[in-house]
């Protein structure tokens, strides 16, 4: 059996010398190397920015979405949206484990897992797309995938529905990073606060900011804001278009008496919201760009252009304990779990 690199560089076809994520094309031959895990795939959870772009390109046509997705995988050997650069994650069953992983993993054949690494670096083969649930960005397939030795995963817990787990773990990095960034007494703005990741971040921010803090939910969706308010996820709820930076700044100034946010978390799935995030944050505050629709050029040069001294953090889908933190929210909050089971499971 062939020996592989822990980071999967042996799968890179072009250009040579790069890691699987930035590579244009990787091998999706499902004959495993000695340090790989073969997965029988059940469901793909496409990241929100990517699915929105694909759906828009297909004009919402299900067959068109299928064609675009299969075309991406056929061309690249992985599901990496050529426009957004992002992927998603998957749920499936362990089919085979390479011998070099013996004693290095707690997995066994037959375990059901969710991968916690992006589809944009995961070797994937789609044999058939059997169902698409556009309202929750999930796609059921018949196919196979490879998890590298360095690849993160979570076993599916028995006390939560599988599709719920997949939806939560897809954005697990956001609430876990929120838990690290928010301190007692902070004013926190969540832009895109009524989406899947947004609601998890609202819950975690309110928990960490405490009674002396203030959590502000900003979103374009009136229905979403009503839902978040009914679940008591924030202290203030603002309906606004996040692409209108000055208007958003003025609304946040109104509810903070001009003090603005200590921490701003951007989780929208559309472009051109960088400046709203920067303008609502006080000098020496922190902006966390979790959204894959973010242009870091616009963020960096835009902050410079308005003279804002803010720390800007690139969204990292992984932080220690992120799966456990996010799934625990589903156990702690009945209101939030009810919303997620209704919308995403």
KATAVEN-V613480 format. One record per residue. N is the residue number from 1. RES is the residue in one letter. PHI is phi in radians with two decimals (* if undefined). OMEGA is omega in degrees with one decimal (* if undefined). Layout:
BEGIN
[[N;RES;PHI;OMEGA] [N;RES;PHI;OMEGA]]
END
This chain:
BEGIN
[[1;X;*;-176.8] [2;X;-1.22;178.7] [3;X;-1.58;-177.1] [4;X;-2.08;174.9] [5;X;-1.37;179.6] [6;X;-0.97;-176.6] [7;X;-1.67;174.3] [8;X;1.45;-178.0] [9;X;-1.14;178.6] [10;X;-1.17;179.8] [11;X;-1.59;-174.9] [12;X;-1.27;178.2] [13;X;-1.74;177.7] [14;X;-2.76;-11.5] [15;X;-1.35;179.2] [16;X;-1.15;175.5] [17;X;1.64;178.3] [18;X;-1.94;176.9] [19;X;-1.41;-174.6] [20;X;-1.06;-177.0] [21;X;-1.20;178.8] [22;X;-1.33;179.7] [23;X;-1.09;175.1] [24;X;-1.31;-176.2] [25;X;-2.44;174.9] [26;X;-2.21;-179.5] [27;X;-1.38;174.1] [28;X;-1.94;169.2] [29;X;-1.13;-172.8] [30;X;-1.59;168.6] [31;X;-1.40;-169.2] [32;X;-1.35;168.8] [33;X;-1.42;-173.0] [34;X;-1.17;-176.9] [35;X;-2.06;-179.9] [36;X;-2.03;175.7] [37;X;-2.08;177.6] [38;X;-1.61;-177.4] [39;X;-2.09;170.8] [40;X;-1.50;-168.6] [41;X;-1.45;177.7] [42;X;-1.87;-174.6] [43;X;-2.49;170.4] [44;X;-1.79;172.1] [45;X;-1.87;-177.0] [46;X;-1.33;-177.3] [47;X;-1.12;-167.9] [48;X;-1.03;-178.9] [49;X;-1.08;-178.7] [50;X;-1.19;-177.8] [51;X;-1.13;178.4] [52;X;-1.05;-179.7] [53;X;-1.13;-179.4] [54;X;-1.12;179.9] [55;X;-1.10;178.2] [56;X;-1.13;179.6] [57;X;-1.11;-179.7] [58;X;-1.52;-177.8] [59;X;0.98;176.1] [60;X;1.37;-178.6] [61;X;-1.31;-175.2] [62;X;-1.08;179.7] [63;X;-1.14;176.6] [64;X;-1.17;177.0] [65;X;-1.08;178.5] [66;X;-1.02;-177.9] [67;X;-1.09;-179.7] [68;X;-1.13;-178.1] [69;X;-1.12;179.2] [70;X;-1.13;178.4] [71;X;-1.12;178.0] [72;X;-1.07;-176.9] [73;X;-1.20;178.2] [74;X;-1.09;-177.4] [75;X;-1.36;-168.8] [76;X;-1.89;-176.3] [77;X;1.36;-178.9] [78;X;-2.73;177.8] [79;X;-1.70;177.6] [80;X;-2.12;-178.5] [81;X;-1.02;-176.8] [82;X;-1.19;179.7] [83;X;-1.55;-177.3] [84;X;-1.57;-178.0] [85;X;1.36;-173.2] [86;X;-1.86;-174.9] [87;X;-2.31;-174.7] [88;X;2.52;179.1] [89;X;-2.69;-176.6] [90;X;-2.49;172.2] [91;X;-2.20;-178.5] [92;X;-2.98;-176.6] [93;X;-2.00;178.6] [94;X;-1.15;-178.1] [95;X;-1.80;-177.7] [96;X;-2.74;-179.6] [97;X;-2.18;-179.8] [98;X;-1.12;-175.2] [99;X;-1.10;179.9] [100;X;-1.22;179.7] [101;X;-1.60;179.8] [102;X;-1.04;-178.5] [103;X;1.47;-179.3] [104;X;-1.83;-178.4] [105;X;-2.38;177.0] [106;X;-1.62;-178.6] [107;X;-1.45;172.0] [108;X;-2.42;178.8] [109;X;-0.99;-179.3] [110;X;1.76;177.8] [111;X;-1.19;175.3] [112;X;-1.67;-175.7] [113;X;-2.34;166.7] [114;X;-1.95;176.8] [115;X;-1.36;-179.3] [116;X;-1.96;172.3] [117;X;-2.12;-172.1] [118;X;-1.20;171.2] [119;X;-1.12;179.8] [120;X;-1.27;175.0] [121;X;-2.29;-174.6] [122;X;-1.67;173.6] [123;X;-0.99;-172.4] [124;X;-2.45;172.4] [125;X;-2.20;176.6] [126;X;-1.81;176.2] [127;X;-1.48;-179.2] [128;X;-2.79;171.1] [129;X;-1.70;-172.8] [130;X;-1.70;-179.4] [131;X;-2.83;175.3] [132;X;-2.23;175.9] [133;X;-2.01;-171.4] [134;X;-1.10;-178.3] [135;X;-1.20;179.4] [136;X;-2.22;175.0] [137;X;1.08;-178.3] [138;X;-1.92;-176.3] [139;X;-2.33;176.3] [140;X;-1.49;-178.9] [141;X;-2.39;160.6] [142;X;-1.86;-176.8] [143;X;3.08;-177.1] [144;X;-2.31;176.3] [145;X;-2.57;179.5] [146;X;-2.05;172.0] [147;X;-1.89;179.9] [148;X;-1.29;179.1] [149;X;-0.99;-179.4] [150;X;-1.46;-173.6] [151;X;-1.23;178.6] [152;X;-1.54;179.4] [153;X;-2.72;172.9] [154;X;-2.39;173.0] [155;X;-1.23;-179.3] [156;X;-1.27;179.7] [157;X;-1.22;-175.4] [158;X;-1.39;-174.1] [159;X;-1.62;-179.5] [160;X;-2.29;178.3] [161;X;-1.08;-175.0] [162;X;-1.02;-177.5] [163;X;-1.17;175.7] [164;X;-1.15;178.8] [165;X;-1.03;-179.1] [166;X;-1.08;179.9] [167;X;-1.10;-178.3] [168;X;-1.23;-176.2] [169;X;-1.16;178.8] [170;X;-1.04;-177.3] [171;X;-2.12;-172.3] [172;X;-1.05;-179.5] [173;X;-1.09;-174.6] [174;X;-1.18;178.8] [175;X;-1.15;179.0] [176;X;-1.18;175.6] [177;X;-1.18;176.4] [178;X;-1.02;179.2] [179;X;-1.03;-179.4] [180;X;-1.38;-170.8] [181;X;-1.57;-173.6] [182;X;-1.62;179.9] [183;X;-2.03;178.1] [184;X;-0.95;178.4] [185;X;1.56;-178.8] [186;X;-1.20;165.6] [187;X;-1.67;-173.4] [188;X;-2.16;174.4] [189;X;-1.93;174.7] [190;X;-1.88;178.6] [191;X;-1.60;-170.3] [192;X;1.55;-170.1] [193;X;-1.31;-178.1] [194;X;-1.81;175.6] [195;X;-1.45;-176.0] [196;X;-1.03;179.2] [197;X;-1.19;-176.9] [198;X;-1.05;-178.9] [199;X;-1.17;176.2] [200;X;-1.10;178.7] [201;X;-1.18;176.7] [202;X;-1.01;-178.9] [203;X;-1.05;-176.5] [204;X;-1.21;179.3] [205;X;-1.13;-179.8] [206;X;-1.16;178.0] [207;X;-1.11;-175.9] [208;X;-1.45;-179.9] [209;X;-1.28;175.9] [210;X;1.28;-173.9] [211;X;-1.21;179.8] [212;X;-1.57;179.1] [213;X;-1.66;177.3] [214;X;-2.46;179.0] [215;X;-1.98;-176.0] [216;X;-2.01;177.9] [217;X;-1.72;178.6] [218;X;-2.09;-178.6] [219;X;-2.76;179.1] [220;X;-1.46;-172.7] [221;X;-1.45;177.5] [222;X;-1.13;179.1] [223;X;-1.11;179.1] [224;X;-1.09;179.3] [225;X;-1.12;176.9] [226;X;-1.09;-179.7] [227;X;-1.13;179.6] [228;X;-1.14;179.3] [229;X;-1.16;178.9] [230;X;-1.09;178.9] [231;X;-1.56;177.7] [232;X;0.98;-176.0] [233;X;-1.55;-176.6] [234;X;-2.52;177.3] [235;X;-1.74;178.0] [236;X;-2.35;-179.5] [237;X;-2.26;-175.6] [238;X;-2.22;173.9] [239;X;-1.62;-177.7] [240;X;-2.81;174.1] [241;X;-1.61;-174.0] [242;X;-1.21;175.4] [243;X;-1.43;177.1] [244;X;-1.70;-168.8] [245;X;-1.07;-176.0] [246;X;-1.19;177.9] [247;X;-1.08;178.1] [248;X;-1.10;178.3] [249;X;-0.99;-178.5] [250;X;-1.14;-179.6] [251;X;-1.22;177.3] [252;X;-1.22;176.9] [253;X;-1.06;-179.8] [254;X;-1.07;-174.2] [255;X;-1.56;177.9] [256;X;-2.05;-176.6] [257;X;0.96;176.6] [258;X;1.39;-177.2] [259;X;-1.40;177.7] [260;X;1.17;-169.6] [261;X;-1.67;169.5] [262;X;-1.31;-178.6] [263;X;-2.33;174.0] [264;X;-2.12;-178.9] [265;X;-2.10;-176.7] [266;X;-1.81;-177.8] [267;X;-2.31;179.1] [268;X;-1.42;-178.7] [269;X;-1.97;177.4] [270;X;-2.21;-179.8] [271;X;-1.36;171.5] [272;X;1.22;174.9] [273;X;-2.00;-177.2] [274;X;-1.09;-173.6] [275;X;-1.23;174.8] [276;X;-1.06;-179.5] [277;X;-1.10;-178.1] [278;X;-1.26;-175.1] [279;X;-1.23;-179.2] [280;X;-1.48;-176.3] [281;X;-1.75;-179.8] [282;X;-1.21;175.7] [283;X;-0.99;-176.5] [284;X;1.21;171.9] [285;X;-1.43;-174.6] [286;X;-2.18;174.3] [287;X;-2.01;179.7] [288;X;-1.92;-179.9] [289;X;-1.65;176.8] [290;X;-1.50;-175.5] [291;X;-1.14;176.0] [292;X;-1.35;175.5] [293;X;-1.57;-177.6] [294;X;-1.24;168.1] [295;X;-1.73;-177.8] [296;X;-1.30;171.3] [297;X;-1.16;179.3] [298;X;-1.09;-179.0] [299;X;-1.16;-176.6] [300;X;-1.16;-177.8] [301;X;-1.29;178.6] [302;X;-1.18;177.8] [303;X;-1.09;177.3] [304;X;-1.07;-175.4] [305;X;-1.15;179.2] [306;X;-1.81;176.0] [307;X;1.16;-179.1] [308;X;-1.76;177.1] [309;X;-1.68;180.0] [310;X;-2.18;174.7] [311;X;-1.47;-179.1] [312;X;-2.04;-174.9] [313;X;-1.98;176.4] [314;X;-1.31;178.6] [315;X;-1.07;177.8] [316;X;-1.98;-178.0] [317;X;-1.18;-178.9] [318;X;-2.21;164.6] [319;X;-2.57;-174.5] [320;X;-0.96;177.2] [321;X;1.39;-173.2] [322;X;-1.13;179.6] [323;X;-1.14;-177.9] [324;X;-1.14;179.7] [325;X;-1.07;-175.2] [326;X;-1.21;179.4] [327;X;-1.20;178.6] [328;X;-1.13;176.5] [329;X;-1.03;179.0] [330;X;-1.13;178.7] [331;X;-1.48;-176.4] [332;X;-1.40;-171.7] [333;X;-1.94;177.9] [334;X;-1.14;-179.0] [335;X;-1.08;-178.6] [336;X;-1.26;177.7] [337;X;-1.10;178.4] [338;X;-1.06;178.5] [339;X;-1.11;-177.9] [340;X;-1.14;179.4] [341;X;-1.18;178.9] [342;X;-1.26;-173.1] [343;X;-1.59;-166.4] [344;X;-2.11;-177.7] [345;X;-1.94;*]]
END
